[in-house]
Amino acid sequence: MFASGVHDSRYSWARLGATLLIAIAGNVGLWSYILMLPAVQADFGLDRAGASMPYTFTMLGFAAGNLLIGRAIDRFGVTQALIGAAMTVAAGFTTASLAQGFTGFAVLHLAIGVGTAAGFGPLMADISHWFVRHRGKAVAVVASGNYLSGALWPFILDDIVAADGWRAAYRLIAISVLVTVVPLALLLRRRVPAEATRAAETAARARVAELGISPRQLGLILAAAGVATCVAMSMPQVHIVALCADLGYGPAIGAEMLSLMLAGGVVSRLVSGVAADRFGGVPTLLAGSMLQCLALFLYLPFDGLTSLYVVSLVFGLSQGGIVPCYAVIVREYMPAREAGARVGFVIMATILGMAIGGWMSGWIYDLTGSYRMAFVNGIVWNAFNIIVMATLILRSRGPGARHARLA
């Protein structure tokens, strides 16, 4: 180990706690419109497809923001980047609450998505600098903030939307993000010493050299694998409610299964973090991808109510830890001073995979009249990711590289 006193210290764990709170508060922009959609649809007199456009803009902004804010963290530090992102989110929600036309309202969600991204990939990149022995666990905890945000915010916003409308809820979100994220961001002003960064980069260069490829090539490979992973992942996550409706169980049952997936996802992320610290990011991601593939197979023969609950839980327990493992792999093999941009790029690819996969599954359903071939499509994409991870392990020379100890 190096830079004793910097990594895995009492300060590191305190920073992790503050970072998790930022993630829970900051990720509201990713989940809020799902709650507002029916009210917005009624207010603007839209059909369901039209009313879904703000969420699409949010996801596009979220994908781009992971890269843009990641770069900002590398250049300016996490505090300045988070404050800028919080102001962007607050301005977006406030302006959207005043919008009288739907087009302007929808486009504003692009800015909301960009600012919200600060609570995901960029935070994972930042916390990775402060841990060595427990880096996988720390990254997993921060990534879990995304799911915890989706679980907690509906309890806060549901009654406000019902009593005062979606515009009041948007204004509350704007204030909440500012008063929560900005003070917490000020607690993160401390920077990692330069000697620790140099030591991490030396270790990363040695590891990537053992793969026989450059960091840039590895980044492109991980991005392609991330797209494939999340095309597969999106099938149950995006379409489980519709699947349950088609089977006659109703959308409420599908919503319960989605909640079960998210709960399983939190557990999966924490367990995967422990595994990544023990075995390294690539083997842990490979294991998660293989389990996800198995869960997708299980959706094919089982469509009973009880079995779908069980398979959905298995799926959540399989897939939740996959995306954080990409951040761990980036930190194992790529320059520490570029962590924000490198992690942001790969996380952006995973989000685009979710967007592509969600659309692709619906397109296949329209062609075939069922989700069976959509699940098969997901399995094929998942197999590509398994091949990529297995290849990286095989290219590693010696047990030290395969073990990929964190640095």
C-alpha positions in Angstrom: 0.0 0.0 0.0 1.1 3.6 -0.5 0.3 7.0 0.9 -0.5 5.7 4.3 -3.0 7.9 6.1 -4.7 9.1 2.9 -6.6 6.0 1.8 -9.1 4.0 3.8 -8.7 6.6 6.6 -11.3 7.9 9.1 -11.6 10.9 6.8 -12.2 8.6 3.8 -15.2 7.0 5.5 -16.6 10.4 6.6 -16.2 11.6 3.0 -18.0 8.4 1.8 -21.0 9.3 4.1 -21.2 12.8 2.8 -20.9 11.5 -0.8 -23.8 9.0 -0.3 -26.0 11.8 1.0 -25.2 13.9 -2.1 -26.0 10.9 -4.3 -29.4 10.4 -2.6 -30.3 14.0 -2.9 -28.8 14.7 -6.3 -30.3 11.7 -8.1 -33.8 13.0 -7.6 -33.7 14.4 -11.2 -33.5 10.9 -12.5 -36.7 9.7 -10.8 -38.9 12.7 -10.3 -40.5 12.9 -13.7 -41.7 9.3 -13.5 -43.8 10.5 -10.6 -44.9 13.7 -12.4 -45.8 12.1 -15.8 -49.5 11.6 -15.3 -50.0 15.1 -13.8 -48.0 16.7 -16.6 -49.8 14.7 -19.2 -53.2 16.0 -17.9 -51.9 19.6 -17.5 -50.6 19.9 -21.1 -53.2 17.6 -22.7 -50.8 15.1 -24.2 -50.8 11.5 -25.2 -48.6 9.1 -23.3 -45.8 9.0 -25.9 -45.6 12.8 -26.0 -45.7 13.0 -22.2 -42.7 10.6 -22.0 -40.4 13.0 -23.9 -39.1 14.9 -20.9 -37.8 11.6 -19.5 -36.0 10.9 -22.7 -34.4 14.3 -22.5 -33.4 13.7 -18.9 -31.7 10.4 -19.8 -29.8 12.0 -22.7 -28.6 14.8 -20.4 -27.8 12.3 -17.8 -25.6 10.3 -20.2 -23.8 13.4 -21.4 -23.5 14.8 -17.9 -21.5 11.8 -16.7 -18.8 12.6 -19.1 -18.9 16.4 -18.9 -19.1 16.7 -15.1 -16.5 13.9 -14.9 -14.1 16.1 -16.9 -15.0 19.1 -14.7 -14.1 17.2 -11.6 -10.7 16.2 -13.1 -10.0 19.9 -13.9 -11.7 21.9 -11.1 -12.3 19.5 -8.3 -15.4 17.8 -7.0 -16.7 20.7 -4.9 -16.9 23.2 -7.7 -18.3 20.7 -10.1 -21.0 19.6 -7.6 -22.0 23.2 -6.8 -22.3 24.0 -10.5 -24.4 20.8 -11.1 -26.7 21.6 -8.2 -27.3 25.1 -9.5 -28.0 23.7 -12.9 -30.6 21.2 -11.5 -32.2 23.9 -9.4 -32.4 26.3 -12.3 -33.8 23.6 -14.5 -36.6 22.5 -12.1 -37.5 26.1 -11.2 -37.7 27.2 -14.8 -39.6 24.1 -15.8 -42.2 24.8 -13.0 -43.0 28.1 -14.7 -43.2 26.7 -18.2 -46.4 27.4 -20.1 -45.4 25.5 -23.3 -44.6 21.8 -23.3 -41.7 22.0 -25.8 -39.8 24.3 -23.6 -40.7 22.3 -20.5 -39.4 19.1 -22.2 -36.1 20.6 -23.4 -35.4 21.9 -19.9 -35.1 18.3 -18.7 -31.9 18.1 -20.8 -30.2 20.5 -18.3 -31.8 18.7 -15.4 -30.3 15.4 -16.6 -26.9 16.9 -17.1 -26.8 18.3 -13.6 -28.3 15.1 -12.1 -25.4 13.1 -13.5 -23.1 14.6 -10.9 -24.6 12.3 -8.4 -23.6 9.1 -10.3 -20.4 8.4 -12.3 -18.5 11.6 -11.1 -19.1 10.8 -7.5 -18.0 7.2 -8.0 -14.8 8.5 -9.7 -14.1 10.9 -6.8 -14.6 8.5 -4.0 -12.3 6.0 -5.7 -9.4 8.3 -5.0 -9.8 7.9 -1.3 -9.8 4.1 -0.9 -7.5 1.3 -1.8 -8.3 -1.8 0.3 -12.0 -0.9 0.3 -12.4 0.9 -3.0 -14.9 -1.6 -4.4 -17.1 -1.2 -1.3 -16.9 2.6 -1.4 -17.8 2.8 -5.1 -20.7 0.4 -4.5 -22.1 2.4 -1.7 -22.0 5.6 -3.8 -23.7 3.8 -6.7 -26.4 2.6 -4.3 -27.3 6.2 -3.7 -29.0 6.2 -7.1 -31.4 3.3 -6.2 -31.9 4.7 -2.7 -32.9 8.0 -4.2 -35.5 6.3 -6.3 -36.8 4.5 -3.2 -37.0 7.5 -0.9 -38.0 10.5 -3.0 -41.5 9.2 -4.0 -42.5 9.2 -0.3 -41.5 12.9 -0.2 -43.1 14.0 -3.4 -46.3 11.9 -3.7 -48.4 13.9 -1.2 -47.1 17.2 -2.6 -48.1 16.4 -6.1 -51.5 15.3 -4.9 -52.1 18.3 -2.8 -50.3 21.2 -4.6 -49.5 19.9 -8.1 -46.4 19.0 -10.0 -45.2 22.6 -10.3 -45.0 23.0 -6.5 -43.1 19.7 -6.3 -40.6 20.9 -8.9 -40.0 24.0 -6.9 -39.4 21.9 -3.7 -36.9 19.7 -5.6 -35.0 22.8 -6.7 -34.7 24.1 -3.2 -33.9 20.7 -1.7 -31.1 20.0 -4.1 -29.5 23.4 -3.4 -29.7 23.3 0.4 -28.5 19.7 0.5 -25.9 19.3 -2.1 -24.1 22.7 -1.8 -23.2 22.4 1.9 -22.2 18.8 1.6 -20.1 19.6 -1.4 -18.1 22.1 0.6 -17.1 19.3 2.9 -15.3 17.6 0.0 -12.8 20.4 -0.7 -9.8 18.3 0.4 -7.7 16.9 -2.6 -5.7 13.7 -2.8 -2.0 14.4 -2.4 0.0 14.5 -5.7 2.3 11.6 -4.6 -0.7 9.3 -4.0 -2.0 10.1 -7.5 1.4 9.4 -9.0 1.7 6.1 -7.2 -1.8 5.1 -8.4 -0.9 5.9 -12.0 2.3 3.9 -11.8 0.3 0.8 -10.7 -2.3 1.4 -13.3 0.3 1.6 -16.1 1.8 -1.7 -15.0 -1.6 -3.4 -15.1 -2.8 -2.1 -18.4 0.6 -3.0 -19.9 0.0 -6.6 -18.9 -3.2 -6.5 -21.0 -1.1 -5.5 -24.0 -3.4 -2.6 -24.9 -3.5 1.1 -24.3 -5.8 2.9 -21.8 -7.6 4.5 -24.7 -8.3 1.1 -26.3 -9.4 -0.4 -23.0 -11.8 2.6 -22.5 -13.4 1.9 -25.9 -13.6 -1.9 -25.1 -15.2 -1.1 -21.7 -17.7 1.3 -23.4 -18.7 -1.3 -25.9 -19.1 -3.9 -23.1 -21.1 -1.4 -21.1 -23.6 -0.8 -23.9 -24.0 -4.6 -24.3 -24.5 -5.1 -20.6 -27.2 -2.5 -20.3 -29.0 -3.4 -23.5 -29.5 -6.8 -21.8 -30.2 -5.2 -18.4 -32.9 -2.8 -19.8 -35.3 -5.6 -20.9 -36.7 -6.5 -17.5 -36.1 -3.1 -15.9 -37.9 -1.1 -18.6 -40.6 -3.6 -19.6 -41.5 -5.6 -16.5 -44.6 -3.5 -15.8 -45.8 -3.9 -19.4 -45.0 -7.7 -19.3 -47.1 -8.1 -16.2 -49.9 -6.2 -17.8 -49.7 -8.4 -20.9 -49.9 -11.5 -18.7 -53.0 -10.2 -16.9 -51.4 -9.5 -13.6 -51.8 -5.7 -13.9 -49.3 -2.8 -13.8 -49.4 -2.6 -10.0 -47.9 -6.1 -9.7 -45.2 -5.1 -12.3 -44.4 -2.0 -10.2 -43.9 -4.3 -7.2 -41.5 -6.5 -9.2 -39.6 -3.4 -10.3 -39.3 -2.3 -6.6 -38.0 -5.8 -5.8 -35.4 -5.5 -8.5 -34.2 -2.2 -7.2 -34.0 -3.6 -3.7 -32.1 -6.6 -4.9 -29.9 -4.2 -6.9 -28.8 -2.4 -3.7 -27.8 -5.7 -2.1 -26.0 -6.7 -5.3 -24.0 -3.5 -5.4 -22.8 -3.9 -1.9 -21.9 -7.6 -2.3 -20.1 -6.8 -5.6 -18.1 -4.1 -3.9 -16.9 -6.6 -1.4 -16.1 -9.1 -4.2 -14.3 -6.5 -6.2 -12.0 -5.7 -3.3 -11.2 -9.4 -3.0 -11.0 -10.5 -6.6 -10.7 -7.3 -8.7 -13.2 -5.5 -10.9 -13.0 -7.7 -14.1 -13.6 -11.1 -12.4 -16.4 -9.5 -10.3 -18.0 -8.0 -13.4 -17.7 -11.3 -15.3 -19.5 -13.1 -12.5 -22.3 -10.5 -12.3 -22.7 -10.6 -16.1 -23.0 -14.4 -16.1 -25.6 -14.3 -13.3 -27.5 -11.7 -15.2 -27.5 -13.9 -18.3 -28.8 -16.8 -16.2 -31.6 -14.6 -14.8 -32.6 -13.5 -18.3 -32.8 -17.2 -19.3 -35.1 -17.9 -16.3 -37.7 -15.4 -17.7 -38.2 -17.6 -20.7 -39.8 -20.7 -19.1 -41.4 -19.0 -16.1 -44.3 -16.7 -16.3 -46.4 -17.6 -13.2 -46.9 -14.9 -10.7 -44.8 -16.4 -7.9 -42.1 -17.4 -10.3 -41.9 -13.9 -11.8 -41.4 -12.4 -8.3 -38.6 -14.9 -7.7 -36.9 -14.4 -11.0 -37.2 -10.6 -10.7 -35.4 -10.7 -7.3 -32.8 -13.0 -8.8 -32.3 -10.5 -11.6 -31.9 -7.6 -9.2 -29.4 -9.5 -7.1 -27.5 -10.3 -10.3 -27.3 -7.0 -12.2 -27.0 -4.3 -9.5 -23.3 -4.6 -9.0 -22.3 -4.6 -12.7 -22.2 -0.9 -13.5 -20.2 0.1 -10.4 -17.6 -2.6 -11.4 -16.9 -0.6 -14.6 -15.8 2.3 -12.4 -13.6 0.0 -10.3 -12.0 -1.4 -13.5 -11.3 2.1 -14.8 -9.4 3.0 -11.6 -7.5 -0.3 -11.7 -6.2 0.2 -15.2 -6.3 3.9 -16.1 -4.6 7.2 -15.1 -5.9 8.4 -11.7 -5.8 12.1 -12.7 -8.3 11.3 -15.6 -10.6 9.2 -13.5 -13.6 11.6 -13.8 -13.5 11.7 -17.6 -12.7 8.0 -18.0 -15.3 6.8 -15.6 -17.8 9.3 -17.0 -17.2 8.0 -20.5 -17.8 4.4 -19.6 -20.9 5.2 -17.5 -22.2 7.3 -20.3 -22.0 4.2 -22.5 -24.0 2.1 -20.0 -26.7 4.7 -19.9 -26.9 4.8 -23.7 -27.2 1.0 -23.5 -30.2 1.3 -21.3 -31.8 3.8 -23.6 -31.1 1.7 -26.7 -32.1 -1.5 -25.0 -35.4 -0.1 -23.7 -36.4 1.0 -27.2 -35.1 -2.2 -28.9 -37.1 -4.4 -26.6 -40.3 -2.5 -27.4 -39.5 -2.7 -31.1 -39.0 -6.4 -31.0 -42.3 -6.7 -29.0 -44.1 -4.8 -31.8 -42.6 -7.1 -34.4 -43.3 -10.4 -32.7 -46.3 -9.7 -30.4 -44.5 -10.9 -27.2 -41.4 -10.3 -25.1 -39.9 -13.7 -25.7 -37.6 -12.7 -28.5 -36.7 -9.5 -26.6 -35.4 -11.6 -23.8 -33.4 -13.7 -26.3 -32.0 -10.4 -27.7 -30.9 -9.4 -24.2 -29.2 -12.8 -23.7 -27.2 -12.3 -27.0 -26.0 -8.9 -26.0 -25.2 -10.2 -22.5 -23.1 -12.9 -24.1 -20.9 -10.3 -25.8 -20.1 -8.7 -22.5 -19.2 -12.1 -21.0 -16.8 -12.7 -23.9 -15.2 -9.3 -23.4 -14.6 -9.8 -19.7 -13.3 -13.3 -20.2 -10.9 -12.1 -22.8 -9.5 -9.4 -20.5 -8.9 -12.0 -17.9 -7.2 -14.3 -20.3 -5.0 -11.5 -21.7 -3.7 -10.7 -18.2 -0.4 -12.3 -17.5 0.1 -13.9 -14.1 -1.9 -14.1 -11.0 -1.2 -10.6 -10.0 -2.8 -9.1 -13.0 -5.8 -11.4 -12.9 -6.3 -10.6 -9.3 -6.1 -6.9 -10.2 -5.4 -5.5 -6.7 -6.6 -2.0 -6.3 -4.2 0.9 -6.4 
